[in-house]
Amino acid sequence: DCFFFGQVVVDFTASWCGPCRFIAPILADVAKKMPHVVFLKVDVDELRAVSEEHQVEAMPTFIFFKEGKMVDKVVGAKKDELLASIDKHAAKVASA
């Protein structure tokens, strides 16, 4: 079991996946602009158990966690849907 704290986006990917290669630079650009969010990549071939635990059946799949709880999932290289989910779930928390 993994416990994620804060805001985390997990990208389930595969080296042979064309759509994964398409979306990767877009996600990398977003990650640079959001240092308060943890972006992780999971290779489904190398970490099959993790992929199965999160019921990943297609790549890419993006799973969003907030304070250890899954809050959203985007399946496929759907740029607009992915960016909307990132904006929704990874909005910067105002500092006190």
Residue frames relative to the residue before (quaternion, step in Angstrom):
aa qw qx qy qz dx dy dz
D 1.0000 0.0000 0.0000 0.0000 0.00 0.00 0.00
C 0.1918 -0.7590 0.6124 0.1101 3.53 -1.03 0.83
F 0.1679 -0.7587 0.6200 0.1086 3.53 -1.04 0.77
F 0.1311 -0.7868 0.6018 0.0407 3.53 -0.72 1.14
F 0.1048 -0.7772 0.6175 0.0608 3.55 -0.94 0.88
G 0.7177 0.3284 -0.2986 0.5365 3.53 -1.01 0.80
Q 0.6538 -0.4884 0.3985 0.4186 3.53 -1.21 -0.60
V 0.0013 0.8129 -0.5770 0.0784 3.55 -0.70 1.15
V 0.1070 -0.7483 0.6517 0.0615 3.55 -1.08 0.85
V 0.1143 -0.7954 0.5939 0.0397 3.58 -0.69 1.11
D 0.1943 -0.7757 0.5973 0.0610 3.54 -0.78 1.17
F 0.1578 -0.7693 0.6154 0.0681 3.58 -0.51 1.22
T 0.0506 0.8305 -0.5367 0.1405 3.55 -0.45 1.28
A 0.1637 -0.7520 0.6221 0.1438 3.55 -1.35 0.00
S 0.5815 -0.6217 0.4005 0.3391 3.58 -1.03 0.79
W 0.7109 0.4615 -0.2463 0.4701 3.60 1.11 -0.68
C 0.5531 0.6539 -0.3582 0.3718 3.59 1.32 -0.14
G 0.3826 -0.7545 0.4963 0.1948 3.59 -0.49 1.23
P 0.6793 0.4746 -0.3062 0.4685 3.63 0.79 -0.91
C 0.5938 0.5600 -0.3617 0.4506 3.61 1.13 -0.61
R 0.6650 0.4929 -0.2965 0.4764 3.58 0.98 -0.86
F 0.6126 0.5519 -0.3409 0.4516 3.59 1.12 -0.65
I 0.7612 0.4081 -0.2058 0.4600 3.58 0.81 -1.02
A 0.5081 0.6985 -0.4040 0.3013 3.62 1.16 -0.53
P 0.7076 0.4403 -0.3089 0.4583 3.67 0.74 -0.85
I 0.5930 0.5549 -0.3607 0.4587 3.59 1.14 -0.58
L 0.6725 0.4829 -0.2874 0.4816 3.57 0.92 -0.93
A 0.6311 0.5333 -0.3343 0.4534 3.61 0.99 -0.79
D 0.6435 0.5195 -0.3162 0.4647 3.59 1.01 -0.81
V 0.6506 0.5040 -0.3067 0.4782 3.58 0.97 -0.87
A 0.6409 0.5420 -0.3240 0.4365 3.59 0.94 -0.88
K 0.6354 0.5319 -0.3300 0.4521 3.60 1.02 -0.77
K 0.7032 0.4687 -0.2570 0.4689 3.57 1.08 -0.76
M 0.7535 0.3246 -0.1788 0.5431 3.60 1.25 -0.28
P 0.0497 -0.8478 0.5276 0.0185 3.60 0.44 1.16
H 0.6102 0.5648 -0.3456 0.4349 3.60 1.23 -0.33
V 0.6704 0.4385 -0.2848 0.5265 3.59 1.31 -0.10
V 0.3269 -0.7235 0.5731 0.2032 3.57 -1.02 0.83
F 0.1077 -0.7744 0.6225 0.0346 3.58 -0.79 1.08
L 0.0445 -0.8061 0.5898 -0.0197 3.58 -0.74 1.10
K 0.2210 -0.7393 0.6175 0.1528 3.56 -1.23 0.58
V 0.0858 -0.7653 0.6366 0.0413 3.54 -1.03 0.87
D 0.2741 -0.7371 0.5969 0.1592 3.57 -0.74 1.09
V 0.4008 -0.7628 0.4550 0.2245 3.58 -0.45 1.21
D 0.6406 0.5200 -0.3326 0.4568 3.59 1.13 -0.53
E 0.7049 0.4490 -0.2579 0.4848 3.58 1.08 -0.72
L 0.7880 0.2125 -0.0979 0.5695 3.59 1.07 -0.72
R 0.0499 -0.8580 0.5110 -0.0130 3.54 0.75 1.14
A 0.6489 0.5356 -0.3252 0.4316 3.61 0.94 -0.85
V 0.6449 0.5069 -0.3194 0.4745 3.59 1.00 -0.81
S 0.6443 0.5234 -0.3140 0.4608 3.57 0.98 -0.84
E 0.6684 0.4925 -0.2948 0.4731 3.57 0.96 -0.87
E 0.6200 0.5592 -0.3395 0.4332 3.58 1.00 -0.82
H 0.7555 0.3462 -0.1828 0.5253 3.58 1.07 -0.77
Q 0.4513 -0.7414 0.4058 0.2864 3.57 1.32 0.41
V 0.2430 0.7628 -0.5476 0.2434 3.55 0.92 1.00
E 0.0442 -0.8275 0.5590 -0.0271 3.56 -0.62 1.17
A 0.7711 0.1863 -0.1160 0.5977 3.59 1.25 -0.26
M 0.2344 -0.7660 0.5818 0.1409 3.52 -1.19 0.57
P 0.5595 -0.2433 -0.7922 -0.0133 1.44 -1.98 1.48
T 0.1448 -0.7282 0.6582 0.1246 3.53 -1.31 0.46
F 0.1467 -0.7807 0.6050 0.0539 3.55 -0.91 0.97
I 0.0706 -0.7914 0.6071 0.0136 3.56 -0.76 1.07
F 0.2374 -0.7843 0.5668 0.0846 3.52 -0.89 1.06
F 0.0840 -0.7845 0.6143 0.0154 3.55 -0.92 1.00
K 0.0461 -0.7480 0.6608 0.0423 3.53 -1.19 0.71
E 0.8433 -0.0832 0.0009 0.5309 3.54 -0.71 1.16
G 0.7639 -0.4170 0.1940 0.4527 3.56 0.92 0.95
K 0.6823 0.4487 -0.2916 0.4981 3.60 1.24 -0.09
M 0.4614 -0.6613 0.5141 0.2925 3.56 -1.03 0.84
V 0.1088 -0.8267 0.5513 0.0283 3.57 -0.76 1.05
D 0.8107 -0.0052 0.0115 0.5853 3.61 1.19 -0.32
K 0.1069 -0.7703 0.6265 0.0519 3.54 -1.32 0.38
V 0.0671 -0.7653 0.6396 0.0276 3.57 -0.97 0.92
V 0.1349 -0.7926 0.5926 0.0492 3.58 -0.74 1.09
G 0.7644 0.3140 -0.2676 0.4954 3.55 -0.78 1.07
A 0.5508 -0.6093 0.4651 0.3302 3.55 -1.31 0.37
K 0.2073 0.7877 -0.5374 0.2186 3.54 0.74 1.14
K 0.3060 -0.8163 0.4623 0.1620 3.54 0.13 1.36
D 0.7042 0.4723 -0.2880 0.4451 3.61 0.72 -1.02
E 0.6646 0.4938 -0.3018 0.4726 3.58 0.95 -0.88
L 0.6395 0.5270 -0.3191 0.4599 3.58 1.01 -0.82
L 0.6837 0.4809 -0.2889 0.4667 3.59 0.85 -0.96
A 0.6314 0.5239 -0.3329 0.4647 3.60 1.03 -0.73
S 0.6630 0.4943 -0.3057 0.4719 3.59 0.97 -0.82
I 0.6257 0.5179 -0.3408 0.4734 3.58 1.02 -0.75
D 0.6522 0.5087 -0.3155 0.4650 3.60 0.91 -0.89
K 0.6788 0.5096 -0.2871 0.4440 3.57 0.94 -0.90
H 0.8131 0.3184 -0.1385 0.4673 3.57 0.75 -1.05
A 0.7611 0.3655 -0.1978 0.4980 3.58 1.12 -0.49
A 0.2475 0.7767 -0.5384 0.2136 3.55 1.15 0.53
K 0.5291 -0.6537 0.4377 0.3182 3.55 -0.94 0.89
V 0.3757 -0.7079 0.5571 0.2177 3.51 -0.94 0.96
A 0.4641 -0.6814 0.4882 0.2864 3.56 -0.84 0.98
S 0.3997 -0.7218 0.5086 0.2460 3.56 -0.87 0.91
A 0.4788 -0.6937 0.4706 0.2610 3.53 -1.05 0.85
